[in-house]
Amino acid sequence: MEDRLGLDPTSGVANGAKRLIGRNACKYGCSIGLAASYGVLVLAQSALVFAPGRPPRLVSSRALGLAIPAAALVAGVTIAQIGGGADFLTALAAVATPLLAAGAGWARGWRLPWLPALCVPPLYALAWLRPDAWSSDLAGVALIAGACLAITGLVAGVAPWSWLTAGLVLLVVLDVILVWGDRQVEPTRNALQAAAPPTIGRPLPELQQVDFGSATMGWLDFAASALLGLLVRRRAAAAVATGLAAGLWGLLLLATSPIAATPPVLVGLIVGRTRRGRLPILSPALSSLTTHAWIPSRRLAAPKTPGS
């Protein structure tokens, strides 16, 4: 029997056939292969990119837009490595995930904001009461996806689009460094894999990571996709591009595991085109040039009206 590789709730995707940690991947009546398992998670990422959203504007802070995505990654890795930190994150995920998922409609500004709240109770019950069924993993994937929609909706309400875009790119860079550079996810992954959720009659669902079949992703792999959907104008194109890129990117699992799972969102970012603004570093300089007429703007180049 192959063992599933658990990973931290920050980022990365793992192949259960590569490293053995002691959790049984064949918990269903029939085993679900890595390709099919990974494919389901990739489809979930694409769906998150395609999910609509018009989050209400709360504040507008450039610093928050740049810092929040990367800070979430660093905080997850750091807390999980502190004594008792993995247990805390596991308990927090078991309780907070359904609450966040229920609020996704309000956080994203949907026309029927109460609809996710109606779906959460049966999904949570399924994940809790049938932990050995593949439907339990699907329910967990849906709950975590809903929670990521809510979180990114709140984040998008506190920062300009251009700075959130820079924050997303920074998140991808840090993800690659932590997975393949100094390998900080290794002890984090082990700690979270060993952590158990609280028990109320029976253990609560394990929602500290995104599991399906023999593949595992982190929370920020889903959150990056959900944030991307708010930053691009062409969500459908971005969703397809992200899914195709993630499918090709997953071929790396044939050679190594775990792999960083956030880089495919950069393809979606390019194809989908950002909603507004330029890169934050260039925007102030270009705005200054336009103001001083060193670069002709559309307003300055408008034709004169007759008789003027």
N, C-alpha and C positions, 0 to 999 in steps of 0.2 A: 504494500500500500504506500502511495506517495503521501508526503506530509505537506501541508500548506505553509507557506512562509508568511508570517504576519509582519506588518509594517506599521510604522508610526502614523498618527493621524495628520501628519504634516504633508508629505508628498511621497511620490515614488510608486512604482508598480512592481510586484514581485511574482516570480515564477515558483510555484510550489515544488517543482521537480528538481530545483537547483540546490537548495539548502534545506537541511532537515532541522526543525526546531521542536517537533513533537506534537503538532496538532494535526489531527486526521483530516485530510482533504476529501476523502471519499465518505463523507457522512451521509450521502444520499443513497437511495436504493441503487442507483447506477452512477458511475463516475462521470463528471463533466470535464472534458478535456481543457487544456490550457487555452487553445485557440478560441473555443466557444466561450469560455469564461471571460477571457480578455475582450472578446468581441462585444459581449453584453455590457461591460463597463465602458467601452469606447462609445457604444450607442447611447449610453446614459450621458456621457460627456457631451456628445453632439446635441442631445435633447436639451441640455442645460444652456448651451450656446444659443439655441433657437428660442428658448423661453422668452416671452416678451416682458417688458418692464418699463415703467415710468415712475421710479421712486421719487417721493416728495423731497424737495430740497430743504435740508435742515440748516446746515451752515456750509461755508465754502472755505476749506483750508487746504492749501497746497501741500503743507507738511504732512497732513493726515493722508492725503492721496498717495504720496510717495512712500510713507512709512508703514501704513497699516498692513498691506499684503506681506511685506518682508518681515515685519515684526511678528506677525502671526506664525510664520514659519519658524523663526528663531525661538519664540516663546514656547511653541509646542515641543521642539527638540530639547530645550533647556529644562522645562518642567518635568518632562517624562524621565529625565536622568537624575532628578533629585529624589532622595529617599521618600517613597510614598507618592511621588508625583504621578506615576503611571496609574496607580489605583485611583487617584483623584480625577485624572482625565477620563478614565473609564467610567467612573460613577457620574461625572458631569455629563458625559456623552449620553449615557443611558437615560438621564432625566431631562437634559436640555434639548436634545435632538427633536423629540416630538413637539415640544413647545415652540421651538423655532420654526419647524416645518408647518405648524398650524398657522403661524403668522406670516407665511411667505406671501400670501395674497395681498395683505396690507403693506408689507415692506416693498413689494414690487409695483404697487399701484394698480392692481388688476381690477377689472370691472366687477368681478364676482369674488371679492376677497375672502369670503367665508368658505369657498369651495375646498381649499386645502385643509381647512379645519375639520371639515366633514370626513375627509379621507384619512386623516391621521389615526383616529382611534382603531378602526379595523386593521390598518397596516401595523400598528404597534402591537395589537393583540396577536396578529399572525406571527410577527417576529418573536414575540415572547412565549407563546404557547406551543409553537411548532418549531423549535430550534433545530431539529434534525431534518427539515424538509427544504428543498431548493427554493420553495416559495418564501421561506423565512429570509433567505439571503436577498431575494428580490424586494421584499418588504423593507429590509434594512437599507438597501440601495435607494429606494424611493424616499425613505425618511431622511436620509443624509442629504440626498439631492434637494429635497424641499428646504432643509435647514440651510444649505449653502445658498439657495435662492434668497432666503430671508436675510442672511448675513450680508451678502453682496448688495442687496437692495439698500440696507442700512448704510453700508460703506459708501455706496454711490451717492447717498444723500448728503455727504459731508465734505466732498472734495470735487474740484473741477475734473472734467473728463480727461483732459490732456495729462494731468498729473496722476490720475488713476492709471492711465495707460503706461506711464513711466514706472509706476509702482508694480504693475503686472510684469513688465519686462524685468525689473529688478528681482521679483519673486522667482522668475524662471532661472535667472542667473544663479541665485542663491541655492535653488533646488539642485541644479547641476553640481554645484560645488559641494554641497552637503552629501549628495548621494555618491558621487564619483571622486571628489577631491579628498577631504579629510574624513569622509565616511562617518559622519556624526549620526547618521540614521541607524547604524548597526546596534549600538547599545540601546537607543531609543526603541527600536523595533523589538528587541528582545524583552525589554521591560514591559511594553504594552501587550506583547503576546502572552506574557505570563500573568498579567493582571486579570482579575475576575470582577464582573459587575456586582453591585449589591443584590441581595436576595430578599424578595418579598414573597414568601411561600416557595418560589422557585427563582433562579437567577434572572435578572432583567436582561433584555437583549444586549448583545455586544455590538455597540455602535461606535466604538472608538476608531474603527477603520472600515473601509468599504470592501466587503468580502462578497465574492460570488464564485462558486465552484472552486477552482484551483488558482484564482487570481485575486490579488489584493491591491487596492489603491489607497492613498491617503485622502483626508478631508480636503486638503488644499488643491489636490488634483481636480476635484469636483468644483471647488470654489473658484479656481482660476477660469474654468470654462464658464461658470455662471457669471463671473465678472466680465468676461470677454463679450458675452451677449449684450451687455449694457453699453459697451464702448464702441460697437461697430454699427454702421448704417445698414449693411446688408447681412442680416442675421442668418438667413438661409444659406447664403454662399459661405459665410464663415463657419457655420455648423458642418456643412459638407466637407469643407477644406480641413477643418480640425479632425473630423472623423477619419478621413482618408490618410491624413498625415499621422494620426495616432496608430492606425492600422499598420502602416509601413514602419513606423517607429518601434512598434511592438516586436518586429523581427529581431531586434537586439536581444530579446529574451532567449533566443536560441543560442546566444553566445555568453550572456552574463545575466545575473540577477542579484539585486534589484536594479531597476533602471529609473531614471527621473521621468515622470509622466507629464510634466507641464510644458516641455518645449513645443509640442504640436500646437498649442494655442497661439504661438507666434505666427504660424502659417495662417490660422484663421484671422489673426489681427491684420495681416497684410491683405488678404483677400477681401475681408469684410469692410475695410476702410473705416477709420475712426470717425466718430460723429462730428466732432468739431475740434478746432484748435490744431496747433502744431506741437512738435516736441517741446517740452517745457524749457529746455536749455536754449532753444532757438527762438522761441516765441517773443520774449521781451525785446531782443535785438531787432527782429524783423518788424515788430510793431513800431519801434523807435524810428527805423529807417522809413517806414511808410508815413509816419507822422510828419517827418521832415522832408517829405517829397523826394527822397533819394531813390525810392522804389515807387513807381507809379501804381496807385491803387485803382480799383474799379470805379470808385466814387470820383477820383480826380480825373479819370480818363473819360468820364461820361460826356457825350456830345452836348454842345450848347443848344439851347432852345432858340427858335427863330426870333430875331429881333433883339437878342441879348448882346 
